[in-house]
Amino acid sequence: MESTPGGWCRRAVSIALLAAIAMASACGSDASDEDVDRSEPPGSTIGPSEGLERAASDPGEPVGELVAGFSEAGFDLMRAQPADENLVFSPLSIGHALLMARGAADETTGEAIDVALGLPEGMAAHGAWNTLDLALAADSGTQTALDGTESPIVTLADRLWPSTTATPDQGWIDLMATHHGAGVESFDPSDPEVSRERINGWVSDQTNELIPELLPPGFIGPDTVLVLTDTVYFKAQWRSIFGKYGSEIGPFTRLDGTEVDVPFLVDLEQPGPRGSGDGFVGAEIPYLGDGFSILLIVPDEGRFEEIRERLSVDLLAEIDAAFTTGPYELRMPEWETTTAFDFLDWLKGLGIAPGNYPGIAPDAFLAGAVHGADITVDELGTEAAAATALGFVESGSPQPEIVVAADRPFFYLVRHVGTGAILFAGQVTDPTS
């Protein structure tokens, strides 16, 4: 699953993100004379676990519990971000990075991670991830998009970057290979800037250049013993192209009541799940192949903060149970958001940082945590596809039973239909910013 994703420009949603955790050692660790073959291409799996087979998927693993824990932690982290700004991030990526780190943590730090993420006990958490990871891969590339490429593209890639002066626990390295598909590639701590650029280059390759510089200057220092990276790349075409009704310019009302004109994608006969609840309307829009969808939650005027506070797994369950299918009118703005933030302070509040991670090095602690994400939802390159869809213009339009107009601040979740895993979450408070 570390293949570099391809691309297209036909009416698609493109998202890429990465979470990175850096471990520093207060006292250093034993040196290793093992050299890494620098001729290996980016994305290749090299290191001490090369040759180990990936564990088989087990439908009996507690995937639902893992997904719920990642989701709740994601909503908590979302509420820690500014409420009046656009946002995109991945509960899946951040949760998985912390789950991998948990395997190297001591008992106290491990318990803090378990509580923060609501993890299943012991090895069950790693088994659940392995099954979830393989399920996501199974629903990738299931249909052919307009330009002949496969849709959706879903690629997850993980890499452990130990310092050449560190020797992580072999059991942890092997667990990362068998249950997480993580490769290993060492870096030279004596030249932190070159090492940072090298890791950023790998990240850029895995995210189709959407995240070109995840690690900021100074992220790697001479005492850094390991950097853990996790990437998710997603690109998918809508199941039903918005070509029949095209797009139109209309007002979007910001949180402060001011308005801005933005392009809206319009469909007067969307057939998917939609409905309303206490304080909001919403709709679930499927991507080609029906394995993934985006859920829009549009709070009623004046209730954005309230719905933000209520976001939870329980609310999602209520939404899924209340939604019905039938024709509805959808008005969704085009938007593009890039987010980068440091979440180390959030981890400190949970007792996860600095913590103790002896599986990495005897005195290793969590010293840095950054996240970057990018999302684009628009009609770029879709004129030809819209013209093809005009062949249906002669069909009659059913009377919409409900209107879902995302013409004011709203939330969105990109979910895997089979497991409910939230790949990406965010909010749009101003599509033009």
N, C-alpha and C positions, 0 to 999 in steps of 0.2 A: 504493500500500500504506500510505498514511498516514491512511486513514479511521479515524474513532474507533470502536472496537469496541462492539458492542451487548452485551446480557447476558441471561442467564436464571438461574433458581435451581434447576432440576431437576438432581438428582444429577450434578454436573459437577465438573471440576477446573478451577480458575481460577488462572492464573499471570500475573504481570506483573513486568517488571523493566526496569532501565535502567542503562547504564554511561555515565559522563560523564568527559570529560578536559578540563582547563582548561590553556590555554597562556598563559604570561606572557612578556613581553618585557623584557629587562634594559635596553634603551635606547629602547624605543618604536619606532614605524614611521610612515611617511608617512600623513597624514590623507587621508580621502576625503570628498568633499562629497555623495556619493550618499545620498539619503534613502530610507527604507523606508516603504512605505504601511502604516501601523498599522491601517488598516481591514480588512486581509486577515484572514480567519478563521484560528484555530489549525489547523495541519495543511496550509495551503495552501503551495505551493512558490513562493517569490518570490526574486528575486536575480539575479545576473549570468548564470546559466545557464538562465534561464527560456526555454522553447521548444526546448531540446535534447532529442532523442529518446533514450529508454532503449535501451541496446545490446541486441541480440537474444541470446537464449539459445543457447549452443553446447554440444552434448553432448560435444564433444571436449575441453572444458576440464578441468583436473585437480581436479575437485570432491572426489574421494576423498582426495587429498593434503591439500587445504585442511581438510576435515572432521577428518582424523586429527591435523593440527597443532593445530587449535583444541581438540580433545578432550584431547590430551596436556597442553597448557598448562593446560587447565581442571583436570585431575586434580592437576597440580603446585600450582596455586593452592588447590585444596581442601585439600591436605595442609598448607598454610600457615595454615589456619584451625584454631580449637580443635577437638580430636577429641571432646570430651565434650558439645558443644552442638549443637542443631538447626541446620541450615544449608540455605539454598536460594540458588542463584546461576545465572548463565547463561554457560557457556563460549562460546556462540554470540555473545551480545551483547558480552562483553568482547573476544573475539577480533576481532569485526568493527570495534569502535571502534578497536582498535590497528591493524588493517589500513588503515582510513581515515587514521589519523595517519601511517602508514608512507609514504603517498603524498606527504607534505609533509616527510619527514625527509631529513637529509643522508646521505651514504654510510655513515658509521660507525654512526649511530643506526639507519638502515634495516637494516643487516646484523644488528644486535642484535635487532631485531624479527623478522627472517626466521628467525633461529636459535631464538628463544623460541617462536615460533608454528609453526615448521616450514613456512614458506610456500613455495608454488611460486615459481619465479623470475620476476622482472619483472612485466610486465603480466598474466601468466598467473594470478597470485593474484587480481587484480581481475576478470578474466574468469570465474574459477571462482566467486567470490562472486556475480557477477551471475547466473550459471546456477543456483547454489544458491538464491539469493533468489527467483528466478522459479519454481523447483520447489516451494518452500515455499508460495508463493502459489497455485500450481496445485492443491495438495491442501487448500486452505482452502475451507470452505463446500461440501463435496461431498455432504453428507447432511442430512436434516431431523431436528432434535432433537425431543424430546417436546413442547416448547412452540411448535413451528412455525418456530423460527429455524434458521439453518444451523449445522452442526457438522462439523468443528471451525472455530473462528474463530482465525486466525493472522494477526496484523498486525505488520509491522515498519516502523518509522519512524525516520528519521535527519534531523538538522538541524545545520547549522554556524551558530554564532552569533559572527560576527566583531565586534570592537569598531568603532565608527564612526571610530576613529583608525587602523584597520588596513586594509591592502589585500593580502589573500592572493593567491598566485600564481594567475593565471587558469586555467592548465592544470590545476592541482590542483582548483580549484572545478568545472571542466567534467568532470573525471574522476569526481568525487564525484556529479555529476548523472547521467552516462551509465551508470556501472557500479554505483552505490550508491543511486541515487534520493534523494540527500540534498538537502533544501531549504536555503536561505540566508536568514537574518534577522539583521540587525545589532542590537547593544545599545549602550546609552550607558554607558561606564565611569565617567562622573562621578556616577552614582547607582547604585552597586553593588547596594543592597538591592532597589530597584525592578526592576533587571535580573534579579536572582536569582529574585524572585517571578514574573516574567514567564516565565522558562525553566521554573521548577517548575510553573507553570500549564499550559504546553504538555505537559510530561511527564505531568501528571495526566490531561489530556485523552486522550493516547495510550494510557494504561494503565488507562482506565476508573476512574480515581481510586484505584487500588490503591497507587500510589506518589505520594502528594500532595506530598512535599517531599524530592526527591532531593539537591539542592544545599544543604548546611548553611550557616548564617551564616558569612560570611567567605570563602566559596569564590570569589567574584568580588571582585577588588580593582581599584584604579585602574590597575594595570599589566597586567591581564588583556587579552590581545589576541584570544582566541578560546575559546569553549567548544564542544566537540563532544559531541553527545548521540545515543544509540542506544537505541531502545526495542523490546521484544518483548512482545507480548500474546498469550496462548494460552488458549482456553477450549474444552473438548470434553466431550461426553457419552460414557460408556462404551458400547462396542458391545453388550455384554451387561449389562443392568441387574441390580443386586444385589437385585432385589425378591423373588425366589422364596424365599430363605432369610432375608431381612431382615438385621438386625444383632443382635449380642449383646455383653454386657459380659464382659470377661475380663482376666486379668492380663498386663501388659507388664513384662518384666524389664529394668531399667536396667543400665548398664555396671557400677555398683557392687554389683549383686546385689539391690537393693531392688526391690519390685514396686509397680505402680500399676494400678488398674482403669481400662480405657479401652473405648470402643465399637469393635467390630471389624465390618467388612463381611465377610460370609460367603457363599461360593459353594462348594457341594459338587461341582459338575460343570463347572468352568471348562474350556474346550476348547483354550485357546491354548498357545503354546510354554512349556515349563517343564522343569526338570531340576535336577541337583545337580553340584557340582564339588568340588575339594579345599578343604574348609573352608566350604562355603556351599550353600544352596539358592536357587533363583531362579525368577522367572516374568516373562513379558512379557504385559502386559494391553493389548489394543488399544482404541483409541477408535473412535467411530462413523466410518465411512468407510475405516478401515484404513490411513490415510495416516500416522498417528502412534500411538505406544504409550508406555507407561511400563514400564520394566524395574526390577523389585525384585531386589536382591541381599541376602540375609539371611545374614550370617556365622554359623557355628556358635558355640556358647557359648565365650567366651574367645578368639575369633579375629577380633574386630572390627578391632583395630589392624593385624593382619597383612593382612587383606583390603584395608583402606584403603591400605596401602602398595603393594599389588599392583594397584590399579586402574590400568588402562592400556588402550590400544587393542588390544593383544595379548590381554589377558584378555577383553575384550568379544568378540573374534573367537572365542576358545575357547568362551565361553558360547553364542554364536549357533550354533556348529557342534555343540555337545553337546546343546542343547535339542531335545526332541521334542514332538510334540503328542499329546494324549490327555486324558481326564478327570483332573482333579486337584482337591484341596481347597485353597481359598484363604482365608486369614484375614488381612485387612489392616486396620490401625487407621485411624481417621479422624485427620487431623492438619492443623494450620495453622501455618505458619512465616513470619515476617517477618525478613529479614536486611538489614542495612546495614553496609557496611565500606569502609574506605579502603584501596586497594591500591597506593598510591604507593610504599611501601617495597618491595613485591614487584617493582615495575617497576624500581626503583633497583638491586636485586640482579641484574636481568637486563641492565642497561646501557641500558634504554629511557628512563629518566628520570635526570637532567633531559634529557639528549640535546640535539639541535639540530634545529629544524624550520623551515628557511628558507623553505619553501613557504607558511608562515603569516605570518611576519615575519622580517626579517634576523637578529634575535637571539632568536627565540622558543625557549622550552624548556618541557618538561612540568612543571607546578607542582602539579597536583592530579588525583587520580583516585579517584572514588567509585562505589559500586555498591549498588543496592537491589533487593530482590526480595521477592515475596509469593506464597505458595502455600496453597491450601485444598483438602483432599480430605475430603469428608464426604457426609452424606445429607440435607443441608438441602433442604427442599422436594420430597422424593422420595416422600412417602407415597402420593400419587395414582399415581405411576408404578409403585410397588411393587404397588399393588392391581391395576392393569391386568396386570402380569406374573404375578399369581396365577392367571391363566387356565391356566398351565402346571403348576400344582401337582400335577395328576393324573399327569403323566408320571413314569416311573420314573427313579431316580437311578443312573447307572453307578457301579460301585465305583471310588473314586479310586485311581490308581496311585501318587500321590505327594501329600504334604501340604506346602504352602508357607505357613508360619505366620509372619508378620512380627510376632511377639510379643516381640521383643528388638531392639536397635538394628540398623538396616538402612540401605542406600543405595538411591537411586532415580535414574533417568535418564529424562527425557522425550525421546524420539528421533523423528526423521523416518524413516519406514521406508525410503523410496526412496533416501536418501543416507546414512543413519546419523548425520546431524547431531544433536548433543546440544543441544536448546534449553535444557534446565534440568537441573541436577544438584543433589544434596543428600544429607543424611543425617538420620535421625530417631533421636535417642537417648532422647527422652521425648516422646510425643505430647501430654502435658498441659502442657508448658512453653512 
